Amino acid sequence: MSVTDAQTPIWRHRTPKARLALWGGWLACVALFVWCWEMMTQRTIWAFVYDAPRAAGDLLGRAVPPKWDYIDSLIWPLWDTMNIATLGTLLGIILAVPLAFLAANNTTPSRLVLRPIALFLIVASRSINSLIWALLLVSILGPGILAGIIAIGLRSVGFIGKLLYEAIEETDVKQVEAVTATGASQAQILNYAIVPQVLPTFYGISVFRWDINIRESAILGLVGAGGIGLQLQASMSVLAWNQVSLILLVILGTVVLSEWVSAKVRHAII
């Protein structure tokens, strides 16, 4: 072998320091996993875990077949659930649209004051789960579908507002400049250059959020916010598992139907 060949550097994917750091990172991950597992299992009653298959089989045996004649008692609670999802979505849209235009960098009238406030409200809405909203509202307004509607609406504000203000910021600047060149006012620029661009996205977001809200509103009854979740809680309280299985099937069917409707509407709009 010549001197030139002997001095040719050998390519390696990582340097020795990088390999050492990688192995150190993997070791730290393993140590963190072991520590988390220890924290998670130190209060676990393993007798219940070992008995879980038998308990699950016993519960399934009492849940099958579903109590089909109980379906008559689910019609109005299911209707309440649909109303909670629909009216809650409308409330969320009404609150989210102004916030989205205030939060968007290219439509807000005040970047130093109004935009941070709008962004904060959008983030605050997204950070609180609908069950927590419902729990708070039930304690204020009392149990019923009104608390569920407002909870769904407040939860929807963050989702709709975030996606909508991002769509507003991504509008084509050339269309805005073209309308501005005609001497249009700010309201006319908003109406003729920005709104037409974001309308398809807005419709898609609204329908998608309605689909999500049907799933969320189905369980709000667990905290007293009305709907079919209230029947689920009542059936679970008396260990009527054949009623519980029927309620779960109804919820599943409703979610599948709403998903199909949502997909058809989004396809027709977009």
N, C-alpha and C positions, 0 to 999 in steps of 0.2 A: 504494500500500500504506500502510495506516494505521500510526501509531506503535505501536499495540497489537500489530498483526501483526508488525512489525519486531522487537519485543522478545520475541516468543514463543520460548521455548527449543526447540531441535531435539533430539529424543531420539536418542541413539546407543547401540548395543549395548555398547560399551566406551569408556572414557575414553582420551585420548591416551597416558597413562602405561600403562594396561592393554594397549593395542595394542602399545606399544613393548616391554613385558615379554613379551608373547606372541611377538612376532617374535624377541626375544632368546632365548626358550626353544626355539623351533624351530631357530634357528641353532646353539644349543648341542647339540641332538639330532643335527643333521646332522654337526657336528664330531665328536661322540662316535661316530657310526656310521662315519665315515671313518677315525677312529683305530682302532676295533675291527676294521674290515675290513683295515686295514694290518697290524695285529698278527696277524690270523688268516692272512693270505696271504703273509707275508714268508718263511715256511719251506715254503710249498706248492710241490711239484714239479709244475709245470704240464704237463710232458710226460705224466705219469700221468693228469692230468685230461683232456687232449685224447684220450688213448688209452682212456679209460674206456668209451665206447660199444662199441668193438671188444672190449675185455676182457669186458664184461658180456654181449655177444652170444655170445662163445665159451663163457663159463661156463654160460649158459642152454642152449646147444646140447648141452653135456655133461650137463646136469641133466635134460633131457627126452629120452625119456620116463623117468619114475621106475622104479626097479628094484623091481617089484611083488613078486617072490619074496623080497625082503628083509623082508617084513612079518612073517614068522614070528619073526625075531630081535628084533622090537619089542614083542611081546606082554608079556613079563615086565618089561622096562624101563618100559613104559606103566603096568603094574600098580603098579610101585614108585612112579612119579610120582603116581598116584592115592592111594597110601598115604601118601606124604609130605605131600600137600595135606590129606588128611582128618585124619591124626593130628596134623599140625602145627596145624591149625585147632582141634582139641580141646584141645591143649596151650595154645594162645593163649587160648581161652575160660577154661580153668581158672585161668590166671594173671591174666587181665584183669578178671574179674568182681569179685574182692575189691578190686583196685586202683580199679575204677570207683566202688565204694561208699565207699572211703576218700577218693577225689578229689572226689566230689560234695559240694557245700557243705551240703546238707540232710541228709546221712547220715553224714558223717565224724565219728568220735568226738573228733578233735583237729584243729582248723583251723590251729593254729600249728606242729604238728610232722608229723603223719601225712599231712595233705592236701598240703603242699608236697613231701613225699617221693614220694607217689603220683603227683602231677603230673609230677615230674621223671622218674620211671621211664617214664611214658607217653610223654613227649616224647622221651626217650632212645631208646625202642624205635622210634618213628616216624622219627627222624632218621637211622637206620642202615638201609641197603638190605639186602634179604634175601641178595643175593650177597655182601656184605661179611660179614654174619653167617655165611654158609656157609663163606666163605674162612677166617675165624677158627676156626670149629669144626672144619673139616677138619684144620687144623694142630694142633688140640688132641686131637680124638677119632680122627683118621684118616679116610680116605675111606669113604663109605658112606651109606646112607639115614638113619642115626641123626643125622648132622650136618645133613642136609637137613630132617629133622623138627623138630629143635630150632631151626634157623635160621628156618623158617617160623613156628614157634610164637612165637619172640621178636619177629619182625617183626609178627605179628598182634596182639600185646599192645597196642601203641600205637593201632592202628586201632580195635579193638573197645573198648578202655578209654575212648578219647576220646568216641566216639559214644554209648557206654552211659552214661558219667557225665553227659553233656549231657542225655540223655533222663531220667535220674534227677532232675536239677535242674529239669526242666520238668514234673514231675508236678503234678497238680492238688492244691493245698493244701487245698481243702475236704474232700477224701476223707481226707487225713491228719488234719485237725482233727476230723472225725467219728469216726474210730477212736480218736483220743486222748481224746475226750470220754467214751468208755466206760470209761476207766481202764486201757487196754491198756498193756503194757510196750513198751519200745523194739523188742524183737524182734518182738512182735505187730504193732506199727505197720509195721515193715518188711515183714512177711510178708503182711499183709492190706490195706495201703494203698498201698505203693510198688511192691512186686514185681508185683502184677497189672497195674499201669499200664504197666510197662516191658517186660513179657514179649513182646508182639508186636514191639516194636522190637528187642528182644534177638534173637529168632528171625530177623528180617529181616537184622540186622547179621551174624549168624553165617553164614547161608547166602550172603550177598553176599561175605563175606570168604573163604569156601570157594571160591567161584567165582574170586576174584582169586588165591588160593593155587595153584589148578591151573595158571594161566598162569605164575606165578613159579616153581613147582617144576619146570616143564618145562625150565628153563634152568639149574637149580642144578648139574646134572651137568657143566657147563662148568668148574666149579671142584672137581669130584670128589665132590659130594654125592649121587651116585646118580641114578637115574631115566633117562628117555629122553634127557635132555641129555647123559649120558655117551656114548650111542650117537652123538649128533650130533657131539660133539667127536671121537670116534674116526673117524667118516666124513670129517669135514673135514680131519683130520690126514693121511689118505691120499688126499685129493683125490677121494673117491668121490662126485661131485656128484649122480649119479643116486640114491644112497642118501640124500643130504642132502635132496633134493627130496621123497622119500617121507616122511622123518621130519618135514619141515615140514608136509606135508599131513596127517599123523597128528596132529600137535600142533594144527593148525588145526581138524580135525574134533573133537578132544577138547574144545577151548575152546568151539566152537559148541555142542556137546552139553551141556557144563556150564552154559553161559549159558542154554540152554533149560530145563534142569532147575532151575536157580536161579530163573529167572523164574516157573516153575510153582509151585515151593515157596513163594516169597515171596507170590505171589498167593493161594495156598491158606491161608497163615498170616495174612496181613494183610488 
